[in-house]
Amino acid sequence: MEILDCKNERYHVIFEEREHFVEFYAYEINDLMQEFPYDYTELSANDFYHKTLKEDLKAQVNFSVKSDGCANMNPINDGVLMHFCSERGIQSFGQLMNDCYSYAKSIFDFDE
């Protein structure tokens, strides 16, 4: 597991590279500050992931990109639809998705 350096103001993203896909986990930073009992910025991605499991803090979005360029997303990990308070929030999420997809494309070098 690694941290995706997407410099997104709303989301903290970790990922794991597998043989035929990259799995991304996006956590809302506000949830981490309110609910996560550790300084998540000081943890390795692997430690962060396991502590979130232990604390039952689920990623806002689970997103994967396969080696052929297809993508899958599950935005309902906590049983609640994603909520955006403004257009800025939607744009931030769109940029997050672009960052994840671009990273996977650099790994697998697929054609669009």
ABEGO torsion letter per residue (X at the ends): XBBBBAGBAABBBBBBBBAABBBBBBBBAAAAAAABABBAAABBAAAAAAAAAAAGBBBABBBBBBAAGBBBBBAAAAGBBBBBABAAAAAAAAAAAAAAAAAAAAAAGBBX
